[in-house]
Amino acid sequence: MTILLLCRRVALALLALPFIVVPGCAPTATRPEVARPQARDAADVILVNGKIVTVDDRFTIAQALAIKGRRIVAVGGNAEIRDRAGGNTRVIDLQGRSVIPGLIDNHAHFIRVAEKWHYEMRLDGITSRKQVVKMIEDRARVAKPGEWIVALGGWSEEQFIDEQRGFPLAELDQLAPHNPVALQAVYRHTYLNTAALKAANIDESTPNPRGGTIEKDAGGKLTGVVRGAGAVAFVAAKVPLAEKQQWLQNARDVVTYLNSVGMTAWMDAGGRGMSNAHYGPYRELADRGELNIRIYWQTIRQPGTPQDVDKVLADIPGLKPFQGTDYFDNVGYGESVYSPINTQLLNPKANTRPEDFAQWGRIVRALAQQGIYVNSHVEMEPAIESFLTLYEEINREKPIKGLRWALSHIDQVTPAQIERMKRLGMSAQIHTRPLIQGVLMHRVHGERAWSMPPMRMVQDSGIPWGLGSDATAVTTSNPFYNLWFAVTGKMVGGHHVNRQTITREEALIAHTRNNAYIVFQDGNLGSLQPGRYADLLVLDRDYLTVPEDGIKDLKPVMTMVGGRIVYEAK
């Protein structure tokens, strides 16, 4: 039997199975004539000749899909989907490219970052200190005198492969003598030049901010470095906020950047110092129908005293989540419920003082009574233990199982704690902060750092969980770096820092379908199947076959949100 005859027989036998592609055999059987659909039934857009990674429950691979309005109406073989074309249907020939669902981040702080985005010089993924020097020089060359140049986190010295060191005052003065420069490494310290010290009104007499230090040399002179989270926040607050129109443009630019790296939705966890003004630009874009991404956000208050808790308790009865749209909606409360209970990744100690947990419990009980989703930031095992003990107590008073409460980060969670979370109907949000902090985590936590976070254990436990970043200060923003870390256990620069890796298929599910559940959109997002929104990425290479170390370098050539193209590579 000839190869051609064999191919024809296989193709004829499989015509009824459009998701199957036989390598080396092009179907040659003719299909019956099918009437062209009426205009009202025709698809608006069809994508054909591709590798559609649907991430449905069967992880089906298809050739084509059809979109009408904002949603997918069919997924299948080329011929089947072409039958849905009408006279006005746009046909996109993928030419063999792979398509995956739009990536969803379950925990990030992108709303906050818009306030100063026009000053930002992001160092995400940069592995050369020399390249950073050139970036500063280039920015200083075009910046107006007095205009800030900042990198407000998202990097660490440990990611550089040429020189793992910071940026001394004299060097920054030489690179940008007329512009304030602030280079914030995670939340650990910030490097400043003389212009930045003057603009921030910092001199030798300035007292140390709470929770931080303004560093001086042996002679009492400023070194240009501030250390500790309190000092980092003190400096960041000195960088001027954008004016209203600039802030709106910044929000557009943030969204454009995220679309360019494959993001189509995220859960925003708020952040220190945020107010209604931070949400305004995104809400305005949503109201105009110009928001090219989906944002699901949590109410954040961060009370620090019992008196502050009293004020929060007075507000809780008025909270009404899920009153927005599928593009912009409040979904609950988080991430820091009571400020004194705030663990840190690089501090093995955890505050479990009963008096502080009593205040935290007052808030969480009130939220349970209102039936409101709660997401809590917690990392260290002792703190997770205290959180779950309180949750179990509250659950006996007011069941919370149907509210999808979540713990974020849980870097040291144990199998026993995961089982307790499952009994409470909770989800786990795992984040890729070792991407820039992995070496630091090993210095602090030793051998245990290899399992922080324990992705493999969480994956195998069966608990609902999702993969996210916690961007923008403590890790990178690009979701393909998240996928790369989950699969390889490597940080930016190549250090191997985690042994709890998962497969690339598991990672993709966690960053799409699982996160759709976490953002309360499991009926709308996370997979490419009929009825879901057409949020998708056309990639420059195949996610499923590219070498593992190439996952971080994958790029969308097209990003679509709600059936509309929001990004195309030039």
N, C-alpha and C positions, 0 to 999 in steps of 0.2 A: 504494500500500500504506500503510495507516495505521501510525502509530507504535506503537499497541498491538499490531497483528498482527506487526510487525517484532520487538517485544520478546518476544512469545510464541515466535516461531520461533527467535530467538537463544537464549532460555532453554532450549527443548527440545533444541537442538543441543548445549548445554553442560552438561546435567545430569550427564554423566559426568565433568565437570571441575570438582570442587567448589572448587578454589582460585581460580577465575575469577569475578570480579564485574563485570558490565557496567553502567557508570554509567547511571543513569536508568531501568533496566529491573529490575523485581522479578519473579523467576521465578514464572510462573503455572501451569505444568504440574503436574498432580497426580502424586504418587509412588505406586507400588504399596504396599499395606499390608505392613508388615514386623513380624514377631512381636516383641513386647517381649522383650528379653534376660532370661535367667534371672538370679536374684539374684547368683549367683556370677560372672556375666559382666558385669553392669551396671557402668557407671562410678560412682565415688563422687561426682565433681564434673564438671560440664560448664560451659564458658564459651561463650556463643553471642552472635551479633549484634555481633561486634567486628572489629577489624583486627589479626589475629595476624601479627606480623612474626617469622617463625620463625628467621631467621638460619641456615637450613640451607645446604647447599652451593649451592643455586639461589636463595637469598634469597626463598623462597616467601612469599607473602602469603595467608593463609587467613581464614575467618570464625569458626571455632570450634575448640575442642579438648576432649578428654576425658581425665580423670585417674582412675586406679585405684590406691589405695594412695599411694605416693610418686612414681609415675612417670606420664608421659604415655602414653596408649595409642592415641590417634588424633588426627589433625589434618585438618580438611577444611571442608566446607560446613555450614551450619546444620542442614539436614535430616539429613544423614549422621550428624552428631554427636548430634543429638537422638534418633536411633534407638538410641543406646547408653544412654539413660536408663532406669533401673529405678524401682521404687516408692520407694526411699530415696535416689535420686540428688539431690544439690543442684545446682540449675540457677542459674547466675549470668548474668544478662542484662547484657552489657557496654554496651548502648545506644550502640554505635558507637565506643566508646573503643578506643585502640590498646593492644596488649600486646607487650612485648618480653621476651627472656630476662633473668633476673636478672643484674645487673652484677657482674663479678668484678674485683677489684683484684689485679694480679700482684705488688705490692710495697708493703707498708705496715707501720706499727708500732702497730697498734691494741691488741695484747696489752699492750704497755708502758703505754699511756695510761690503762688502768684503775686503775693504782695511785693516781692522784690526781684521777680524773675528777670526784669530788664537789666539788672546788675549782674546776674548769675553767670559764672563761667564754670560749667559742670565738668568735673573730673572723673565722671563715671567711666570705668573701664580703662582709664589711662594707666599704662604700665611703665612709663618712662618719666622720670623727674625732669630730664632735659626737655621733654615735650611740654611739660607744665610751664617751665621757664619761658619757652617760646610763646606759649599761649598768653602768658602775662604780658610779654613784650608786644605781641600783636594787638591785644586789647588796649594797652596803654597808648599805642600809636594812634588809634582812632577815637579813643574816649576824649570827651571834653575835660578840661582841667577841673578838678574837684569831683568828678564823677566816680562813684565807687566801682571797684572791681572785686567781686566776692565769689567764693565757693563755699556755700553754707552747708558743708557736710557732703556725704556720699563718697568719701575717699579716705584713705589712710596711707601713711608712709610705707606700710608693709606691702602695699600692692606694687611698688616700684621695683623693677628688676635691675636697674642700673645703680641707683643710690637710694637706700632706704633711710632718708633723712628729711628733715623739714626745711623751712625757708627762713633764714636769719633776717633780722631787721635790716642790716646793711645791704644784703642782696636785694630785698624787696624795694628798698629806697633807690637802688641803682636801676632796677627794672621799671619802676613806675614812680618817679619822683613827684609828679604832680597829681597823682590819683590815690585816694585811700584804698588800700588793699587789705582784705580780710580773708584768710584761707583757714576755714574751720575743718579740722580733722575729726569726723564723727561728732561726738559731744565732749571729746577729751580736752582739746586745746585749740586755740586759734592763733595763727601767725599774723602779725600786723606790721605795716610800715609806719614811718613817722607821720605821713599824711593822715593815716587812719587813726593813730593815737590822738592827733590834734583834733580831727573831726569828731571823735568820740569823747573829747574833753577828758582824756586820761593822761595824768602826769604822775610824778613821784608821790604826790600827796593824796592821790585818789585812794580811798579805802577799798579793801578787798570786797567784792560782792559776796553775798551769802552763797555758800557752796562753791566758792572759787577763789583763785589767787591771781593777782596781777604781778607777774614775775619781775624781779629786780636782780641785778648782779650784786657782787660783793660790795661795790661802791654805792649801791642804792639807786643806780640808774635803771631805767626801763629796758628790758631785753626785747620787747616787741612780742612777747608771748603771754597769753592768759591761759590758765589751766583750771580744769574742773567745769562741770556742767553749768554751775551758777555764773561763772565768768564768761563762758561761751555765750550763754543767753544774754548776759549783760551787753556784750559787744554786738551781738546780732540785733538787739533792740535799738542800737545806735544807727544802724543802716536805715536811711529814710524810707518810709512807705511810699508806694506809688500814688500819684494823683489819680482821681477817679477814672479818667479816660485811659490813662496808662495802665491802670489795674485791669480794666476790661480787656485791653489789648494783651496784657500779660496772660490773662486767663485763656484767651484764644491761642496764644503761642504755646502755653503749657499743653493744651489739648492737641495742637498740631504736632508737637514733639512726641507726645504719647502715641498718637495715631501712627507716627512714622516708625515707632519701635514695636508696634503690634498690639497696643492696649486699646480695648474697646469699652471697658467698664472697670470701675474700682469702687471699693468700700473705703470711705474716708474716715479716719479715726480722729480728726480734729487736731488739737495740739495746744501747747502753752501759748497764752496770750491771744487766742483767737476770739473774734467777736462776730456779730452779724455782718459786719462789713466784709469779712472774708468770703462769705457765701454769696454776697450780693452780685458780683460779676458773673458767676456761674448761673445763678438763678435768672439773671437778666438774659443771658444767652439761651437758657432753656425756654424762657417765656417767648423769646423771639423765634424759636425753632431753629436756632443756630448753634446749639450745643452738639458737637460731633462726637460725643462720648457719653457714657452713662455713669452717673455718680449717685451712689447710695451712701448716705452719711449718717453719722451718729451724733446725737446731742452730747456735748462735753461741757462740764462745769468745773471740775477740779477743786472742790472746796478743800480748805486746809485746816479749818478749826471747827469745833462743834457749832459755833455761831454761824459759820458759813453753811454747815449742813442744814441748819434750821431754814435758811433761805432756799436751799435746793428743795427741801421737802415741801415748801410752800408752792414751788413751781411744778412739781411732778404731776399733780392732778390735771394740769393744763396741757401736758405733753400729748400730742396726737400724731404718732407716726403713720406712715403709709397714706398720706394725703396728697402726695405729689404725682409724678408721672413715671413712666418707665425710663425716662432720661434723667430725672433729678428728683430724689425722694429721700426723706428722713426715714430710717428704719428702726431706730431705737436709741440706746444710751451706751456711752463708753468714752474713752477706753480707760482712763484713769478715774475711778469712781471717787476715791478719797486720797488726796495727794500724799499724806504721810505713808501710805501703803503703796510704795512704788519701787519695785525691785529693778535692778540694773544688770545688764548682761555681763559687765566686767566687774561686778561686785558680788562675791559669793554669799554675802550676808543678806538676810531677808527680814523685814520688819514684820513680826507677828505679835506685837504688843496687844494685849486684850483691849486696852482702852481705845486704841486706834481701830481695831476690828469692830468694836461696838459702834463707832460712828459709821464705818463702812456698811455695817449691817443695817443701820437705820435707813440708809439710802436704798440698798438693794431690796429690802423688804417692801418699801414703798413702791418700787418699780415692779416687783412681783404682784403686788395688789392691783396695779394698773394694767397688768398683762403686757409689759413692755420688754422687748429684747434687751439683754445686757451683754456687753462684750468687755472683758476685763484683761488688762495687761498684767501678766505674771510670768516669771521665768524660772525661779529657783524652786527646788523640790519642797523645802519647808513651807514656803508661801503657798504653793499649789495645794499642799495638804490643808492649810488653814482655810483657804478659799473653799475647797470642796466640803470641809466640815460645816462651814456656815451655809453653803448652798443646800446641803442635805437637811439641815435644820429648817431652813426656810421652806424647802419642798414639803416637809411634813406639815407646815402651817398653811401653805398656799402652793399647790402643785405647779411646778415650772416646766414640766417635761415638754409641753407643746410649744414653748416659747423660743426654742432653738438657742438658748443661752450659749455663750462661747467663751473660751479662754484663748487669749492671743499669746503667741511666742512659745510658751511652755517648753523651754529648752531642756529642762531637767525632769520632765514628766516621767513617771514610772508606769509599768504595765498595770499595777494595781490601781493607780490613780485614773488611768484611761478607762478601766472597767467601771469605776465610780462615775465618771463623766457619762459613759454610755447609759447607765441606769437613770441618769438625770435628763437624758435626751439632748445632751450637749454636743457641740462640734469643736474641733481643734483647728486653730489657725496657725500654720507653721510658716516661719519666715527665714529669709536667706541672708541674715546679717553676717554670718561668717564669710560672705563674699569679700568683705573688706576688713572684718575683725577676727578672722579665723586664727591668725598667728597670735593675736592678743589674747584670745580666749584660751589658747593652749598655755600661755604664760600664767593665766589666772587660775584656770580650772584643771590643768594637768591632763591626765589620762581621760578624764570624763569628757573633755572637750571633743573627743572623737565621736561622741554620740549626742552632740548638741548642735542642732535639734535631732531627735531620734526618728528620722523620717521613715526608715524601714519598719521600725517597731510600730509606729502609728499606722502606716499603710496596712500592715498585717493584722492589726487589731480589729479592723472592721468599723471603727468609729468614723462618722462623717468628718472629713477633713479637707482642707484646701491649702494650696501653696501660694504664698504672697511674698512681699518684699519688706515692708515697713519703711519704704523710702519716704523722704529723700535724704535725711541727715545720716542715718545709720547704715545705709547700704545703697547700692545702685538702683536705678529706676527701670532699666531695660529688662522686661520679663524673660527674654531669651537667656539672660544671665542667670535668672532664677532656675530655669529649666536645666541649664548646663550644670549649675551647682548641685541640683538634686540628683543628677545622673552621674556626675564625676566626683563630687565631694571636694572640688577645688575652689580656691578663692582667686580673685583677680590677681594676676601675676604668676599663677600656676602652682602655689603651695597646696599640697594635699592636706585637708584639715578635717574631713568628715568621712566616717566609714559607714554611715547609715544611709547609703545611697539606694535609689529606686530605679526602675527601668524608665526609659524615655516615654513609653506609653503611659505608665502610671503617673509620671510627672505631668504629661499633657492633660490627662483626665483631671488631675488635681488643680491645674491652673485654668481649667475651662468648666467642665460639667460640675465638678465638685464645688467650685467657687460660685457657680450660678445658684446652687442651693444656699450657700452661706449668705449671699446678698438677696435672698428671697425672690429669686427670678428663675427657679428651676423649671418652670413651665415655659419660659421665654428664651433663655440664653443657654450657652454652654455646649451646644451640639448643633450639628448641621442636619436637621431633619424637618419634615413638613410641620408647619405650625410654629416653629421657632423663628425669632427675629433673624434676619439675614445679616448677622455680625460675623465677618469672616476676614481671613488674611490669605492673600496669594503670595507665596514665598519664592524667594530667588533660588532656593534649593530645597530638597526633600527632607523634612524634619526626621522622618523615620529611617533614612539611610545615610544621612551625612555623618561623617566621623564624629564621635562624641565631643571632641574638643572643638568641633565646628558648630555646635549648637548655639553657642553664645554669639556667633557671628552671622547667624541667619538674619535676613532682612525682608520685610514685606515689600513687594513691588506694587501691591495695592492693598488698601484697607477699606473695608466696607462696614458701615454701621446702619442698621435699619434699611438695608437695600440701597443705600446711597454711598457712592464712592467719596471718602473723606480724605484719602491720601493716595497719591500715585508717585512712585519713585521717578526722578528725572533722569 
